[in-house]
Amino acid sequence: MYRYDNYKDSGVEWLGEVPEHWEISSLGKILLPVSEKNHPDLPLLSITRELGVIERDIEDQESNHNFIPDDLSNYKVLKKGQFGMNKMKAWQGSYGVSNFTGIVSPAYYIFNFIKAVNPQFFHWAIRSKVYISFFGSASDGVRIGQWDLSKSRMKSIPFVIPSNDEQTAIAQYLDNKTAKIDRAIELEQQQIELLKERKQIVIQTAVTRGLDPNVSFKDSGVEWLGEVPEHWEVKKLKYVLELSNKKEESRNSNKRYIGMENVESFTGSLNEVILTAEGISNSFFKDEILFGKLRPYLAKSYLAEFDGICSTEFLVYKASKEIYNRFALNIFLSYGFIDTVNSSTYGSKMPRANSEFIANILLAIPPLSEQTAIAHYLDEQTAKIDRAIGIKLAQIDKLKEYKTVLINEVVTGKRRVVLN
């Protein structure tokens, strides 16, 4: 790693030493607040923590939680090359130099540059973790996630400025280097998706075709099952799984509570966090199966390892003597079953599964000994795939950490970019 020849104390604990020839300035000397309105015809922009300024997709309802008024004349103009900021979320890093011209919320801050600073260098530096920390100390508030930035305290936030040539070189270096890191992360994520797809194929095949490829098959007459082993029975879910409707008041219970957020999608696993709750909950007992009826495409199912209570967004099933509960859990996690359930949902924004529809879904039921063998096989196979996914996720975390450290070191002069 290259270092500069000489350093000086910046006088700021979070910045530490900086190259001796770099100027120590402040945002108040670099940025000038501006406010231009009455351009409702311009495209809508958003300012996000992850990407800075982006074009807003007004058709995507999932990503548009904020109300958009019919009259946009009061919205502020944010031009390409200007610095925009969501002042309520500046402490999270919701700001950046814009690559677009459009309009943003009237509550946002817009700035012009009044000092000779390369906008791309400024964007990399100000969005680095070290500078985001300053915005946290300059923000106040009591509402979680909504801390108001003090404009006067923002002006005093320090900012170190290299020479113009160095700014350009640093911006180009980070553009190139982070693009390579992002590509490596993308490749890891693609491999994770392939592993997840492989896992789903393994589960789907096992719960509909069994483990013996040489067995005789028959047409089940059910689209999601296809051909099943000839000796398997095809039965409605309600004949092998009993739906429980037991309720209890959460506040009067000393049992552990499971919310939808506590169950991982497509894994059958429970997160570490088990919360308490108020209101009416569903009761469940050890060895019963929880199936998430809210947004069933998320496949949130869990085989209970203790007695407890859960969100009423779960359907609770007790296995009959004809079905092994771990085999039933894998059916609930199979993509064919999930797709079938999802076809019955009602409600557009928060779709829920129809319990009566689920009760009549046809399942392929092997003999109990075969169910047990299939469940144990899937435990082993999915555990291997989950370990592989875990390794990929750890690699992604390391790449992200490396990217964060690299940016911090370069924009504060701890690492020198060699000029071409």
C-alpha positions as CSV (number, residue, x, y, z in Angstrom):
1,M,0.0,0.0,0.0
2,Y,1.4,3.4,-1.0
3,R,1.6,6.2,1.6
4,Y,2.2,9.9,1.3
5,D,5.6,11.2,2.4
6,N,4.4,13.5,5.1
7,Y,1.3,13.8,7.3
8,K,-0.1,16.3,9.7
9,D,-2.7,16.1,12.5
10,S,-6.1,17.1,11.1
11,G,-7.2,18.2,14.6
12,V,-10.2,15.9,14.1
13,E,-10.3,12.6,15.9
14,W,-12.4,10.8,13.3
15,L,-10.1,11.9,10.5
16,G,-6.7,11.5,12.3
17,E,-3.7,12.3,10.3
18,V,-4.0,13.5,6.7
19,P,-1.4,14.3,4.0
20,E,0.5,17.4,4.9
21,H,-0.3,19.2,1.6
22,W,-4.1,18.6,1.8
23,E,-6.3,21.5,2.8
24,I,-8.5,21.1,5.9
25,S,-11.7,23.0,5.1
26,S,-15.4,22.6,6.2
27,L,-18.7,22.0,4.4
28,G,-19.8,25.6,5.1
29,K,-16.9,26.8,2.9
30,I,-17.6,24.3,0.2
31,L,-21.4,24.2,-0.2
32,L,-24.0,27.0,-0.7
33,P,-27.7,26.1,-0.1
34,V,-30.0,26.9,-3.0
35,S,-33.7,26.5,-3.5
36,E,-35.3,26.5,-7.0
37,K,-39.0,25.5,-7.4
38,N,-41.9,25.7,-9.9
39,H,-40.6,23.0,-12.3
40,P,-43.3,20.3,-11.8
41,D,-42.6,18.9,-15.3
42,L,-39.1,17.6,-14.4
43,P,-38.7,13.9,-13.4
44,L,-39.0,12.9,-9.8
45,L,-35.8,11.9,-8.0
46,S,-35.1,10.1,-4.7
47,I,-32.1,10.4,-2.4
48,T,-31.2,7.0,-0.9
49,R,-28.8,5.7,1.6
50,E,-27.6,2.9,-0.7
51,L,-27.2,4.7,-4.0
52,G,-27.4,8.4,-3.3
53,V,-29.5,10.3,-5.9
54,I,-31.6,8.0,-8.2
55,E,-34.5,8.5,-10.6
56,R,-37.7,7.6,-8.9
57,D,-39.8,4.8,-10.4
58,I,-43.4,6.2,-9.8
59,E,-44.9,3.0,-11.2
60,D,-43.2,0.8,-8.5
61,Q,-45.6,0.9,-5.6
62,E,-43.4,-1.3,-3.4
63,S,-40.6,1.3,-3.4
64,N,-42.9,4.3,-3.1
65,H,-44.0,4.5,0.5
66,N,-44.1,8.3,0.5
67,F,-47.1,10.2,-0.7
68,I,-46.6,12.0,-4.0
69,P,-48.9,15.1,-4.2
70,D,-50.8,16.1,-7.4
71,D,-49.2,19.5,-7.3
72,L,-45.4,19.3,-7.5
73,S,-44.7,23.0,-8.0
74,N,-43.3,23.2,-4.5
75,Y,-40.8,20.5,-5.1
76,K,-37.1,21.6,-5.3
77,V,-35.0,21.3,-8.4
78,L,-31.9,19.2,-8.1
79,K,-29.6,19.6,-11.1
80,K,-26.9,17.3,-12.3
81,G,-23.7,18.1,-10.4
82,Q,-25.5,19.5,-7.4
83,F,-25.3,18.0,-3.9
84,G,-28.7,16.8,-2.6
85,M,-29.6,15.6,0.9
86,N,-32.4,14.1,2.8
87,K,-31.9,16.1,6.0
88,M,-33.9,13.6,8.1
89,K,-31.7,10.7,7.1
90,A,-28.4,12.4,6.6
91,W,-27.0,10.5,9.6
92,Q,-27.6,7.3,7.6
93,G,-25.8,8.6,4.5
94,S,-28.9,9.6,2.4
95,Y,-27.2,12.2,0.3
96,G,-25.0,12.5,-2.8
97,V,-24.0,14.4,-5.9
98,S,-26.7,14.0,-8.5
99,N,-26.1,12.5,-12.0
100,F,-29.6,13.7,-13.0
101,T,-31.7,16.8,-13.2
102,G,-35.1,16.5,-11.6
103,I,-37.2,17.5,-8.6
104,V,-37.1,16.2,-5.0
105,S,-39.1,16.7,-1.8
106,P,-39.3,20.3,-0.6
107,A,-38.0,19.1,2.8
108,Y,-34.6,18.1,1.2
109,Y,-31.5,20.3,1.1
110,I,-29.8,21.3,-2.2
111,F,-26.4,22.8,-2.5
112,N,-24.1,24.3,-5.1
113,F,-20.3,24.0,-4.9
114,I,-18.6,27.4,-4.1
115,K,-15.1,26.0,-3.9
116,A,-13.1,24.2,-6.6
117,V,-13.9,20.7,-5.6
118,N,-14.3,17.8,-8.0
119,P,-17.9,16.7,-7.6
120,Q,-17.1,13.0,-8.1
121,F,-14.3,13.1,-5.6
122,F,-16.7,14.9,-3.2
123,H,-19.4,12.3,-3.7
124,W,-17.0,9.4,-2.9
125,A,-15.6,11.2,0.1
126,I,-18.8,12.5,1.7
127,R,-20.5,9.1,1.3
128,S,-17.6,7.3,3.0
129,K,-18.2,5.8,6.4
130,V,-15.9,8.2,8.1
131,Y,-17.9,11.3,6.9
132,I,-21.3,9.8,7.6
133,S,-20.3,9.7,11.3
134,F,-20.1,13.5,11.3
135,F,-23.7,13.8,10.1
136,G,-24.8,11.7,13.0
137,S,-23.3,14.0,15.5
138,A,-24.9,17.0,13.7
139,S,-28.4,15.5,13.8
140,D,-31.0,15.6,16.6
141,G,-34.3,13.9,17.2
142,V,-36.4,11.5,19.2
143,R,-38.2,9.6,16.4
144,I,-36.3,6.4,15.3
145,G,-35.0,6.8,11.8
146,Q,-36.0,10.5,11.6
147,W,-33.2,12.7,13.0
148,D,-33.2,16.3,11.8
149,L,-29.9,17.7,10.6
150,S,-28.8,21.0,12.0
151,K,-27.7,23.2,9.1
152,S,-25.5,25.3,11.3
153,R,-23.7,22.3,12.7
154,M,-23.4,20.8,9.3
155,K,-21.4,23.9,8.1
156,S,-18.7,23.1,10.7
157,I,-18.2,19.5,9.5
158,P,-14.6,19.2,8.4
159,F,-13.6,18.2,4.9
160,V,-10.1,17.5,3.6
161,I,-9.3,18.6,0.0
162,P,-6.4,17.2,-2.0
163,S,-5.0,19.0,-5.1
164,N,-7.3,19.1,-8.2
165,D,-5.2,16.4,-10.0
166,E,-5.3,14.2,-6.9
167,Q,-9.1,14.6,-6.6
168,T,-9.5,13.5,-10.3
169,A,-7.1,10.6,-9.8
170,I,-8.9,9.4,-6.6
171,A,-12.3,9.7,-8.2
172,Q,-11.2,7.7,-11.3
173,Y,-9.4,5.1,-9.1
174,L,-12.5,4.5,-6.9
175,D,-14.8,4.4,-9.9
176,N,-12.6,1.6,-11.4
177,K,-11.8,-0.3,-8.2
178,T,-15.3,-0.3,-6.7
179,A,-16.8,-1.4,-10.0
180,K,-14.5,-4.5,-9.9
181,I,-15.5,-5.2,-6.3
182,D,-19.2,-4.7,-7.1
183,R,-18.8,-7.1,-10.0
184,A,-17.2,-9.7,-7.7
185,I,-20.1,-9.2,-5.2
186,E,-22.6,-9.6,-8.1
187,L,-21.0,-12.9,-9.1
188,E,-21.1,-14.2,-5.6
189,Q,-24.8,-13.2,-5.4
190,Q,-25.5,-15.0,-8.7
191,Q,-23.9,-18.1,-7.3
192,I,-26.0,-17.9,-4.2
193,E,-29.2,-17.7,-6.3
194,L,-28.1,-20.8,-8.3
195,L,-27.5,-22.6,-5.0
196,K,-31.0,-21.5,-3.7
197,E,-32.5,-22.7,-7.0
198,R,-30.6,-26.0,-6.6
199,K,-32.0,-26.4,-3.1
200,Q,-35.5,-25.9,-4.3
201,I,-35.1,-28.5,-7.1
202,V,-33.8,-31.0,-4.5
203,I,-36.8,-30.4,-2.2
204,Q,-39.4,-30.4,-5.0
205,T,-38.0,-33.6,-6.5
206,A,-37.8,-35.4,-3.2
207,V,-41.4,-34.6,-2.0
208,T,-43.0,-35.4,-5.4
209,R,-40.9,-38.2,-6.8
210,G,-39.1,-39.7,-3.8
211,L,-35.5,-41.0,-3.7
212,D,-35.7,-44.1,-5.9
213,P,-35.3,-43.1,-9.6
214,N,-36.1,-46.7,-10.7
215,V,-39.6,-46.8,-9.1
216,S,-42.7,-47.0,-11.4
217,F,-44.6,-43.7,-11.7
218,K,-48.2,-42.7,-12.3
219,D,-49.9,-39.5,-13.4
220,S,-51.1,-37.8,-10.2
221,G,-53.6,-35.7,-12.1
222,V,-52.3,-32.7,-10.2
223,E,-50.4,-30.0,-12.0
224,W,-47.9,-29.1,-9.3
225,L,-47.2,-32.8,-8.5
226,G,-46.9,-34.2,-12.0
227,E,-45.9,-37.9,-12.0
228,V,-45.5,-39.5,-8.6
229,P,-44.4,-43.0,-7.5
230,E,-47.1,-45.5,-8.2
231,H,-47.4,-46.7,-4.6
232,W,-47.8,-43.2,-3.2
233,E,-51.3,-41.9,-2.3
234,V,-52.7,-38.5,-3.4
235,K,-54.7,-36.9,-0.6
236,K,-56.0,-33.5,0.3
237,L,-54.0,-31.6,2.9
238,K,-56.9,-31.5,5.3
239,Y,-56.9,-35.3,5.6
240,V,-53.3,-35.5,6.9
241,L,-52.8,-32.1,8.6
242,E,-55.2,-30.6,11.1
243,L,-55.6,-26.8,11.2
244,S,-55.5,-25.4,14.8
245,N,-57.6,-22.3,15.7
246,K,-56.5,-22.0,19.3
247,K,-56.1,-18.4,20.4
248,E,-54.8,-16.7,23.5
249,E,-54.1,-13.2,24.8
250,S,-50.4,-12.4,24.3
251,R,-50.0,-10.1,27.3
252,N,-51.3,-12.8,29.7
253,S,-48.9,-15.4,28.3
254,N,-45.5,-16.3,29.5
255,K,-44.8,-18.3,26.3
256,R,-42.3,-17.2,23.7
257,Y,-43.7,-15.4,20.7
258,I,-42.9,-15.9,17.0
259,G,-43.6,-13.1,14.5
260,M,-43.4,-13.3,10.8
261,E,-40.1,-11.5,10.9
262,N,-38.7,-14.2,13.1
263,V,-38.9,-17.0,10.5
264,E,-36.5,-17.1,7.5
265,S,-37.8,-17.5,4.0
266,F,-37.4,-20.9,2.4
267,T,-35.2,-22.4,5.2
268,G,-37.6,-23.5,7.9
269,S,-35.3,-21.8,10.4
270,L,-36.1,-19.4,13.2
271,N,-34.1,-16.2,13.7
272,E,-32.4,-15.6,17.1
273,V,-34.8,-12.8,18.0
274,I,-38.0,-14.0,19.7
275,L,-40.2,-11.1,20.7
276,T,-43.0,-10.5,23.1
277,A,-46.3,-9.1,21.8
278,E,-49.7,-7.7,22.7
279,G,-53.1,-8.7,21.5
280,I,-54.5,-12.0,20.3
281,S,-52.0,-14.6,19.1
282,N,-52.3,-18.2,17.9
283,S,-51.2,-20.9,20.2
284,F,-48.9,-23.7,19.0
285,F,-47.3,-26.8,20.5
286,K,-44.0,-28.5,20.0
287,D,-43.8,-30.5,16.7
288,E,-46.6,-28.4,15.1
289,I,-46.0,-26.6,11.8
290,L,-46.4,-22.8,11.4
291,F,-47.2,-21.7,7.8
292,G,-47.0,-18.0,7.0
293,K,-50.2,-17.1,5.2
294,L,-49.2,-13.4,4.7
295,R,-47.3,-13.1,1.4
296,P,-47.0,-16.9,1.1
297,Y,-44.5,-16.5,-1.7
298,L,-41.9,-15.8,1.0
299,A,-42.3,-19.4,2.2
300,K,-42.1,-18.7,6.0
301,S,-42.7,-22.1,7.6
302,Y,-41.3,-23.4,10.9
303,L,-41.5,-26.7,12.7
304,A,-42.0,-25.8,16.4
305,E,-39.3,-26.9,18.8
306,F,-41.2,-25.6,21.8
307,D,-44.7,-24.6,23.0
308,G,-45.5,-21.0,22.3
309,I,-47.6,-18.3,20.7
310,C,-47.3,-16.8,17.2
311,S,-48.7,-14.1,15.0
312,T,-52.2,-14.7,13.6
313,E,-50.6,-14.4,10.2
314,F,-49.5,-18.0,10.7
315,L,-51.6,-21.0,10.1
316,V,-50.8,-23.7,12.7
317,Y,-51.0,-27.4,11.6
318,K,-50.8,-30.6,13.6
319,A,-49.6,-33.7,11.7
320,S,-51.8,-36.8,11.7
321,K,-50.5,-40.3,12.1
322,E,-50.3,-40.5,8.3
323,I,-47.6,-37.9,7.8
324,Y,-44.2,-37.2,9.3
325,N,-44.1,-33.5,10.3
326,R,-40.6,-32.9,8.9
327,F,-41.8,-34.4,5.6
328,A,-44.8,-32.0,5.7
329,L,-42.5,-29.1,6.5
330,N,-40.5,-29.8,3.3
331,I,-43.8,-29.9,1.3
332,F,-44.5,-26.4,2.7
333,L,-41.1,-25.2,1.5
334,S,-41.3,-26.7,-2.0
335,Y,-41.8,-24.2,-4.8
336,G,-44.6,-26.2,-6.4
337,F,-46.6,-26.0,-3.2
338,I,-45.8,-22.3,-2.6
339,D,-46.8,-21.4,-6.2
340,T,-50.1,-23.3,-5.8
341,V,-50.9,-21.5,-2.5
342,N,-49.9,-18.2,-4.0
343,S,-52.5,-18.6,-6.7
344,S,-55.2,-18.4,-4.0
345,T,-54.2,-15.1,-2.3
346,Y,-56.5,-12.2,-1.7
347,G,-55.5,-8.5,-1.3
348,S,-53.1,-6.7,-3.6
349,K,-50.7,-4.9,-1.2
350,M,-50.5,-7.5,1.5
351,P,-51.7,-10.7,-0.1
352,R,-52.8,-13.5,2.2
353,A,-53.4,-17.2,1.5
354,N,-56.9,-18.7,1.7
355,S,-56.9,-21.4,4.4
356,E,-59.8,-23.3,2.9
357,F,-58.0,-23.4,-0.5
358,I,-54.9,-24.8,1.3
359,A,-56.9,-27.4,3.0
360,N,-58.0,-28.8,-0.4
361,I,-54.5,-28.8,-2.0
362,L,-53.6,-32.3,-3.1
363,L,-50.4,-33.8,-1.7
364,A,-48.4,-36.9,-2.7
365,I,-48.1,-39.1,0.4
366,P,-45.5,-41.9,0.6
367,P,-45.5,-44.6,3.3
368,L,-44.3,-43.3,6.6
369,S,-40.9,-45.1,6.4
370,E,-40.3,-43.4,3.1
371,Q,-41.3,-40.0,4.4
372,T,-38.8,-40.3,7.2
373,A,-36.0,-41.3,4.8
374,I,-36.9,-38.4,2.5
375,A,-36.9,-35.9,5.4
376,H,-33.5,-37.1,6.7
377,Y,-32.1,-37.0,3.1
378,L,-33.3,-33.4,2.7
379,D,-31.9,-32.4,6.1
380,E,-28.4,-33.6,4.9
381,Q,-28.7,-32.1,1.4
382,T,-30.1,-28.8,2.3
383,A,-27.6,-28.4,5.1
384,K,-24.7,-28.8,2.6
385,I,-26.3,-26.2,0.3
386,D,-26.9,-23.9,3.2
387,R,-23.2,-24.2,4.2
388,A,-22.2,-23.3,0.7
389,I,-24.5,-20.3,0.7
390,G,-23.0,-19.3,4.1
391,I,-19.5,-19.3,2.7
392,K,-20.6,-17.1,-0.3
393,L,-22.4,-14.7,2.1
394,A,-19.2,-14.5,4.2
395,Q,-17.2,-13.7,1.1
396,I,-19.7,-11.0,0.2
397,D,-19.3,-9.5,3.7
398,K,-15.5,-9.5,3.3
399,L,-15.7,-7.7,-0.1
400,K,-18.1,-5.1,1.3
401,E,-15.8,-4.5,4.2
402,Y,-12.8,-4.2,1.9
403,K,-14.7,-1.7,-0.3
404,T,-15.6,0.4,2.8
405,V,-12.1,0.4,4.2
406,L,-10.6,1.2,0.8
407,I,-12.8,4.2,0.2
408,N,-12.2,5.5,3.7
409,E,-8.4,5.2,3.4
410,V,-8.2,6.8,-0.1
411,V,-10.5,9.8,0.6
412,T,-8.7,10.6,3.8
413,G,-5.2,10.1,2.5
414,K,-4.3,7.0,4.5
415,R,-3.7,5.3,1.2
416,R,-2.1,7.2,-1.7
417,V,-3.3,6.8,-5.3
418,V,-0.4,6.9,-7.7
419,L,-1.0,9.5,-10.4
420,N,-0.5,8.3,-14.0
